[in-house]
Amino acid sequence: MRLSKSVTNESGAVLFEAGTMLTSQLITELRNASIGSVYIVGTPDHARIEEMVAGLRKRFAKTRHEAHMAMLEELVIEHIEELHAQ
């Protein structure tokens, strides 16, 4: 796995450039720098995305008839798809 975005510290200084290979040593360094999450290059898990969207649609089933709830549902679905898109 490789970093898809550069990792920066709280001051905005780049600690690791995008494209850097994720190794056990790098993971240790990230933990030591209190970096809680990173973006990695990968392929989207379409089955997982579909599962999340289906679950969301179930949750909105009773309120979808309300315009603002239908809009919120679609916005959250778009957000899920953008987060997991490659």
Steps between C-alpha positions, in 0.01 A plus 500: 500500500606856431391834642257672263533836680795657674499472878544827687543593862288749694709788362443387142856377444515197272621194690456247217431569133214348303621182332712389796487122556321407823739277697502381859772759573286779350197386699710518818615849407140608433391368838792673672398825329140449627362477145163328538415436135643518150369466145627203304488406134265213444207377305146568612316212663180521298326229701567690823380828346178332385453351848540841665260666254241223546522540879460874467198462272337273762556761769340772288207286379247647745596864440587502129161657416617819674691711247775607737558141617515373141755771422704410809493132402634577153770732638623232740501240222703735279741555788544124554561444130751787478689381807539151358552590133836463338 
